[in-house]
Amino acid sequence: MATVRLVALKAPLTRHGRWLPRPWAQLRPPNTAVRAFSSVMSPPSTAVVYDEHGPPDTVCKVKELPPVQIKDDDICVRMLAAPINPSDINRIQGVYPVRPPVPAVGGYEGVGEVHYVGSAVKGLSPGDWVIPSPPSSGTWQTYVVRDQNVWHKIEKSTPMEYAASVAVNPLTALRMLEDFVDVKSGDAIVQNGATSIVGQCLIQLARDRGIRSINIIRDRAGSDEAKEKLKNLGADQVFTESQLEVKNVKSLLADIPEPALGFNCVGGNAASMVLKFLKQSGIMVTYGGMSKKPITVSTSSFIFKDLSLRGFWLQKWLSSDKAKESRVMIDYLLSLVREGKLTYEMELVPFNQFQSALDKALGKLGSQPKQIIKF
Ligand SMILES: NC(=O)c1ccc[n+]([C@@H]2O[C@H](COP(=O)([O-])OP(=O)(O)OC[C@H]3O[C@@H](n4cnc5c(N)ncnc54)[C@H](OP(=O)(O)O)[C@@H]3O)[C@@H](O)[C@H]2O)c1
């Protein structure tokens, strides 16, 4: 027989001072205890669900999910906000290497407020703000129930949209800046896709360390404005790809030293541009493929320049023994946010406008700020 707990139906408030819907409570006479059906249940959750892989704007549906049991070690979190990242889109499309089985709830990171804690939970209470760390699938919904180990408490003075979006892109930027080349104050880096959140973070994390940045963006409407924004974040140089159609790109560098480290978010021609800037024995780290075009490397880049090509995948990095360490890094990144040293463009969108946020994230309306769903 399943283990049951005795629950006094008299008190509508839990020991944590929070009301939890117990639909069966009204059906029983007061002052009686129940043996069966006595589990604590979450509220129902409104969720973005996909039953099959495919185009996100076709397969994603907003649905009501029934309450789920909150076990002793579980925490029920009322989600506050979650971003739509390119990898979320790839998971839904079914082209990401690791993805949850369908049917699945979208989203991979976000921030929420603790709604209810199971009886064995330590160190977290209702009202605390938490993020799933390492990130995990299923954040695009109003209530998430997971084991206490999943949740990392963060300071409530953190702006919600940053708390929601810190665990993937800013952490990727930090790791890539520190893990491949020992870049120091006075050195330089080069990157394409500089308007991405990762790109914006790289600029600021580099600036904070006295590292100069050379940034490449694509030619598009609003590119002059985008350049100005990146310069305001601390970018030393920003070029559109077409500006780099010159014989010797390094002649454009002025007093910036040749970079030993480059980052590739885009692929195709934009990756070749990064390679052109790199100095002898430099390293290009590929972390995204936004153009969906392959990287082409000249033979001479290998023979005469001895360049190295590397890759970075946060999910793999986190699945090593780094998960605990990553929380310290997240706290550091959020402290930079609170100090005003780390900022990036986002748009908070109410959950009931999810479809239009998704359209923007899919690029249907041209370049848009990062879409953050507010529940
Ligand atoms: N490997 C990892 O562990 C890891 C971790 C985090 C992120 N990523 C990857 O990093 C990339 C950026 O993520 P994010 O969330 O920071 O991006 P984001 O803020 O959503 O911005 C998207 C970026 O992609 C650019 N872009 C969109 N479509 C493009 C196209 N067809 N050709 C060229 N550029 C295009 C945009 O440029 P405009 O401003 O011109 O529109 C913008 O810079 C994604 O590929 C993501 O999957 C990888």
The ligand as an ORCA input file, in Angstrom:
! r2SCAN-3c Opt
* xyz 0 1
  N      27.161     26.600    -26.588
  C      26.530     26.993    -25.501
  O      26.666     26.437    -24.413
  C      25.608     28.169    -25.610
  C      25.153     28.820    -24.473
  C      24.374     29.959    -24.635
  C      24.033     30.379    -25.911
  N      24.456     29.666    -26.972
  C      24.158     30.067    -28.346
  O      24.622     31.378    -28.493
  C      23.884     32.002    -29.511
  C      23.377     33.340    -28.979
  O      22.438     33.118    -27.943
  P      21.766     34.360    -27.196
  O      20.645     33.874    -26.392
  O      22.845     35.159    -26.556
  O      21.222     35.156    -28.450
  P      20.096     36.269    -28.495
  O      20.340     37.242    -27.416
  O      18.780     35.611    -28.595
  O      20.442     37.001    -29.866
  C      20.422     36.329    -31.095
  C      21.678     36.743    -31.844
  O      21.771     36.034    -33.053
  C      21.900     36.941    -34.136
  N      21.243     36.357    -35.292
  C      19.957     35.958    -35.358
  N      19.717     35.406    -36.566
  C      20.877     35.471    -37.252
  C      21.280     35.076    -38.561
  N      20.440     34.470    -39.412
  N      22.554     35.327    -38.934
  C      23.403     35.912    -38.101
  N      23.108     36.300    -36.852
  C      21.853     36.088    -36.442
  C      21.252     38.217    -33.657
  O      21.758     39.301    -34.368
  P      20.904     40.652    -34.599
  O      21.064     41.474    -33.346
  O      21.542     41.255    -35.766
  O      19.480     40.233    -34.818
  C      21.705     38.209    -32.197
  O      23.042     38.653    -32.094
  C      22.767     31.027    -29.892
  O      23.186     30.289    -31.019
  C      22.692     30.116    -28.690
  O      22.161     28.859    -28.985
  C      25.237     28.585    -26.851
*
